[in-house]
Amino acid sequence: MASVKRYQIFCHKCRHQFAIFAAICHTVDVARWLKDKADAHDCKAHAEFLAKAREPRPINPLKLSKKS
């Protein structure tokens, strides 16, 4: 039985390192599996997520009026 491990994967296209938690069977070639995961990484979706996370959040005027 395989236990869950954390694998660090580096995408060469977008130069991003990300972690994946997986339970891999002992018959699977880990190096090849990591390479397949890096090739399947969606760089566009990751860039959109970072842009959305970094944009400023709007201020709720109702909460602002309660503080004063």
Buried (B, 14 or more C-beta within 10 A) or exposed (E): EEEEEEBEBEBEEBEBEBEEEBEBEEEEEEEEBBEEBBEEBEEEEBEEEEEEEEEEEEEEEEEEEEEE
